[in-house]
């Protein structure tokens, strides 16, 4: 992995040789149109180069519009989107990718993920992603919300290891076994809802914020990247988007990293990847 040398110029090299920024903007629950356009353009202006969306978010067109208006060379940007549950299966996934590419206005998607491991479908969906990568429609392929048994299943099927697994990951859900598995398999873990969906009023985080002269959010985001986990906090406010990027000018001590890890309660704010019905 490269050095933690900034959110916009450095990041880990994925197992397929592509470099992905440590920090990106998530746009879950961001309304299509003006809201998402403003958020994405603000982020790009601040210096962000990684934007994470999904067909399920219903804002790919706004993200595409913002990319077009931002005036940054395409090769500088890293755009992630995902195939949703009702689009899964081999042929349906090929169509879903085409739809996402059109909405985003992109010839090539940087990272395409399976959003959830839909039973009876995710294995065929993964084969479609392998095909899309071979055809050059997507640069990198990965998954989201996969547990180790889901990962083993698609790797056994195809011999192709996802380069990224994007999961709910934060101080109350540290997923140590999954993190270790992904590290062993050279799968980059990426955190969604890294900021506990705003539930940051935790005494330890408040104390560490005071100690380092940072916000609790910055403490958590720094904790992510010090463990080699990519992080994509969501915000629609330019000042918060800028604040979230202020995590590369300090380092948490090993002791403080472990203290944050000790907050774990295996608590999910989102659905359980082994038990969801959407």
FENZI-V504279 format. One record per residue. N is the residue number from 1. RES is the residue in one letter. PSI is psi in degrees with one decimal (NA if undefined). OMEGA is omega in radians with two decimals (none if undefined). Layout:
# FENZI-V504279
n=[N & N]
res=[RES & RES]
psi=[PSI & PSI]
omega=[OMEGA & OMEGA]
This chain:
# FENZI-V504279
n=[1 & 2 & 3 & 4 & 5 & 6 & 7 & 8 & 9 & 10 & 11 & 12 & 13 & 14 & 15 & 16 & 17 & 18 & 19 & 20 & 21 & 22 & 23 & 24 & 25 & 26 & 27 & 28 & 29 & 30 & 31 & 32 & 33 & 34 & 35 & 36 & 37 & 38 & 39 & 40 & 41 & 42 & 43 & 44 & 45 & 46 & 47 & 48 & 49 & 50 & 51 & 52 & 53 & 54 & 55 & 56 & 57 & 58 & 59 & 60 & 61 & 62 & 63 & 64 & 65 & 66 & 67 & 68 & 69 & 70 & 71 & 72 & 73 & 74 & 75 & 76 & 77 & 78 & 79 & 80 & 81 & 82 & 83 & 84 & 85 & 86 & 87 & 88 & 89 & 90 & 91 & 92 & 93 & 94 & 95 & 96 & 97 & 98 & 99 & 100 & 101 & 102 & 103 & 104 & 105 & 106 & 107 & 108 & 109 & 110 & 111 & 112 & 113 & 114 & 115 & 116 & 117 & 118 & 119 & 120 & 121 & 122 & 123 & 124 & 125 & 126 & 127 & 128 & 129 & 130 & 131 & 132 & 133 & 134 & 135 & 136 & 137 & 138 & 139 & 140 & 141 & 142 & 143 & 144 & 145 & 146 & 147 & 148 & 149 & 150 & 151 & 152 & 153 & 154 & 155 & 156 & 157 & 158 & 159 & 160 & 161 & 162 & 163 & 164 & 165 & 166 & 167 & 168 & 169 & 170 & 171 & 172 & 173 & 174 & 175 & 176 & 177 & 178 & 179 & 180 & 181 & 182 & 183 & 184 & 185 & 186 & 187 & 188 & 189 & 190 & 191 & 192 & 193 & 194 & 195 & 196 & 197 & 198 & 199 & 200 & 201 & 202 & 203 & 204 & 205 & 206 & 207 & 208 & 209 & 210 & 211 & 212 & 213 & 214 & 215 & 216 & 217 & 218 & 219 & 220 & 221 & 222 & 223 & 224 & 225 & 226 & 227 & 228 & 229 & 230 & 231 & 232 & 233 & 234 & 235 & 236 & 237 & 238 & 239 & 240 & 241 & 242 & 243 & 244 & 245 & 246 & 247 & 248 & 249 & 250 & 251 & 252 & 253 & 254 & 255 & 256 & 257 & 258 & 259 & 260 & 261 & 262 & 263 & 264 & 265 & 266 & 267 & 268 & 269 & 270 & 271 & 272 & 273 & 274 & 275 & 276 & 277 & 278]
res=[X & X & X & X & X & X & X & X & X & X & X & X & X & X & X & X & X & X & X & X & X & X & X & X & X & X & X & X & X & X & X & X & X & X & X & X & X & X & X & X & X & X & X & X & X & X & X & X & X & X & X & X & X & X & X & X & X & X & X & X & X & X & X & X & X & X & X & X & X & X & X & X & X & X & X & X & X & X & X & X & X & X & X & X & X & X & X & X & X & X & X & X & X & X & X & X & X & X & X & X & X & X & X & X & X & X & X & X & X & X & X & X & X & X & X & X & X & X & X & X & X & X & X & X & X & X & X & X & X & X & X & X & X & X & X & X & X & X & X & X & X & X & X & X & X & X & X & X & X & X & X & X & X & X & X & X & X & X & X & X & X & X & X & X & X & X & X & X & X & X & X & X & X & X & X & X & X & X & X & X & X & X & X & X & X & X & X & X & X & X & X & X & X & X & X & X & X & X & X & X & X & X & X & X & X & X & X & X & X & X & X & X & X & X & X & X & X & X & X & X & X & X & X & X & X & X & X & X & X & X & X & X & X & X & X & X & X & X & X & X & X & X & X & X & X & X & X & X & X & X & X & X & X & X & X & X & X & X & X & X & X & X & X & X & X & X & X & X & X & X & X & X & X & X & X & X & X & X]
psi=[146.9 & 170.9 & 156.1 & 71.7 & 20.2 & 150.7 & -22.4 & -19.3 & -13.8 & 162.5 & 174.5 & 148.2 & 120.6 & 167.1 & -15.1 & 6.2 & -5.4 & 139.3 & 133.4 & 134.6 & 149.1 & -33.6 & 132.5 & 171.1 & 123.0 & 143.9 & 25.7 & 137.2 & 17.6 & 125.3 & 140.7 & 159.0 & -142.8 & -40.8 & -50.7 & -35.7 & -46.4 & -44.4 & -47.0 & -42.6 & -39.6 & -45.7 & -45.6 & -39.4 & -39.0 & -28.5 & -7.0 & 145.7 & -6.7 & 125.6 & 131.4 & 116.2 & -169.2 & 153.5 & -33.1 & -21.6 & -17.3 & 37.7 & 19.5 & -35.4 & -41.2 & -40.8 & -44.5 & -41.4 & -42.7 & -41.6 & -43.1 & -40.7 & -18.2 & -25.1 & 23.4 & 138.4 & 137.4 & -39.5 & -15.5 & -16.8 & 150.1 & 107.3 & 125.0 & 136.6 & 175.0 & 148.3 & 127.5 & 173.3 & -42.3 & -0.8 & 2.1 & 168.9 & 158.7 & -62.3 & -40.1 & -36.2 & -39.4 & -41.7 & -40.7 & -40.2 & -42.4 & -42.8 & -44.5 & -41.1 & -41.4 & -47.0 & -40.0 & -16.1 & 33.0 & 137.5 & -38.6 & 132.1 & 134.2 & -43.7 & 123.7 & 126.9 & 149.2 & 122.7 & -43.8 & 149.1 & 81.9 & 121.7 & 145.2 & -4.0 & -31.7 & -26.3 & -42.3 & -35.3 & -42.5 & -39.8 & -36.4 & -40.5 & -39.9 & -43.3 & -45.6 & -37.5 & -43.4 & -36.3 & -9.9 & 10.3 & -25.8 & 143.8 & -49.7 & 149.7 & 142.9 & -163.9 & 170.4 & 137.9 & 29.7 & 135.2 & 173.9 & -37.8 & -32.5 & -43.9 & -46.5 & -39.1 & -48.7 & -30.5 & -42.8 & -38.4 & -44.6 & -18.8 & 1.9 & 122.1 & 128.4 & 144.3 & -21.8 & 143.5 & 111.6 & 118.4 & 163.4 & 124.7 & 121.2 & 177.3 & -22.4 & -4.5 & 82.4 & -14.4 & 51.0 & -41.9 & -42.0 & -42.1 & -46.1 & -43.9 & -48.4 & -41.1 & -42.6 & -33.3 & 0.9 & 39.1 & 124.7 & 121.6 & 140.3 & 137.1 & 122.7 & 156.0 & 47.6 & -25.0 & 29.3 & 31.7 & 38.1 & -1.1 & 67.1 & 7.1 & 64.9 & 124.5 & -44.2 & -43.2 & -38.0 & -42.6 & -43.1 & -34.5 & -43.3 & -43.5 & -42.3 & -2.4 & 37.5 & 177.8 & 159.3 & -37.3 & -44.3 & -36.0 & -46.7 & -42.5 & -37.1 & -39.6 & -40.4 & -57.9 & -26.1 & -17.7 & 7.3 & 24.9 & 124.0 & 147.4 & 141.5 & 68.3 & 146.1 & 134.4 & 154.5 & 3.3 & 125.8 & -39.1 & -36.3 & -37.7 & -41.3 & -43.2 & -41.5 & -21.2 & -7.4 & 54.7 & 10.5 & 10.6 & 16.8 & 164.1 & 131.2 & 140.7 & 156.8 & -38.4 & -42.0 & -35.2 & -44.9 & -35.9 & -42.2 & -41.9 & -32.8 & -9.6 & -11.5 & 133.7 & 11.6 & 38.8 & 122.8 & 135.4 & -27.7 & -175.8 & 159.3 & 123.8 & -17.3 & -0.5 & 75.3 & 157.0 & 47.0 & NA]
omega=[3.12 & 3.10 & 3.08 & -2.93 & 3.04 & -3.07 & -2.93 & -3.07 & -3.09 & 3.10 & -3.13 & 2.99 & -3.14 & -3.05 & 3.08 & 3.09 & 3.13 & 3.07 & -3.13 & -3.14 & 3.09 & -3.01 & 3.07 & 3.06 & 3.00 & -3.11 & 3.02 & 3.14 & 3.04 & -3.02 & 3.06 & -3.11 & -2.98 & -3.05 & -3.10 & 3.11 & -3.14 & -3.11 & -3.09 & 3.12 & 3.09 & -3.13 & -3.13 & 3.11 & 3.12 & 3.11 & 3.09 & 3.08 & -3.13 & 3.13 & -3.10 & 3.09 & 3.13 & 3.11 & -3.13 & -3.13 & 3.12 & 3.08 & -3.14 & -3.13 & 3.10 & 3.08 & 3.12 & 3.12 & 3.13 & 3.11 & -3.12 & -3.07 & -3.02 & 3.08 & 3.10 & 3.13 & -3.09 & -3.06 & 3.10 & -3.03 & 3.09 & -3.03 & 3.10 & 2.91 & -2.97 & 3.04 & -3.04 & -2.98 & -3.10 & 3.12 & -2.99 & -2.93 & -2.98 & -3.06 & -3.12 & -3.14 & 3.09 & 3.12 & -3.12 & 3.12 & 3.11 & 3.12 & 3.13 & 3.13 & 3.14 & -3.12 & 3.14 & -3.10 & -3.06 & 3.02 & -3.08 & 3.04 & -3.09 & -3.13 & -3.14 & -3.05 & 2.88 & -2.97 & 3.13 & 3.14 & -3.12 & -3.12 & 3.11 & -3.08 & -2.94 & -3.13 & 3.08 & 3.10 & 3.13 & 3.11 & 3.10 & 3.11 & 3.09 & 3.12 & -3.12 & 3.10 & 3.13 & -3.12 & 3.07 & 3.12 & 3.09 & -3.14 & -3.07 & -3.13 & -3.12 & -3.06 & 3.11 & 3.09 & 3.11 & 3.00 & -3.04 & -3.10 & 3.05 & -3.13 & 3.12 & -3.09 & -3.09 & 3.09 & 3.10 & -3.12 & -2.91 & -3.02 & -3.13 & -3.11 & 3.06 & 3.13 & -3.10 & 2.91 & -3.11 & -3.04 & 2.98 & -3.03 & -3.13 & -3.05 & 3.09 & 3.12 & -2.98 & 2.99 & -3.03 & -3.10 & 3.13 & 3.11 & 3.14 & 3.11 & -3.11 & 3.09 & 3.14 & -3.11 & -3.08 & 3.03 & -3.14 & 3.05 & 3.14 & -3.02 & 2.90 & -2.97 & -3.11 & -3.06 & 3.02 & -3.12 & 3.05 & -3.10 & -3.02 & -3.10 & -3.11 & -3.02 & -3.13 & -3.14 & 3.09 & 3.14 & -3.13 & 3.09 & 3.12 & -3.11 & -3.06 & -3.12 & -3.11 & 3.06 & 3.05 & 3.12 & 3.14 & 3.09 & -3.10 & -3.13 & 3.08 & 3.10 & 3.08 & -2.98 & 3.08 & 3.03 & -3.13 & -3.12 & 3.05 & -3.06 & -3.05 & 3.12 & -3.14 & 2.96 & 3.05 & -3.08 & -3.06 & -3.11 & 3.11 & 3.10 & 3.10 & 3.14 & -3.12 & 3.13 & -3.07 & -3.04 & -3.06 & -3.13 & 3.07 & -3.14 & 3.05 & 3.07 & 3.10 & -3.13 & -3.12 & 3.05 & 3.14 & 3.12 & 3.11 & 3.10 & -3.13 & 3.09 & -3.02 & 3.05 & -3.04 & -3.06 & 3.09 & 2.93 & -3.14 & -3.10 & 3.06 & -3.11 & 3.10 & -3.05 & 3.09 & -3.03 & 3.11 & none]
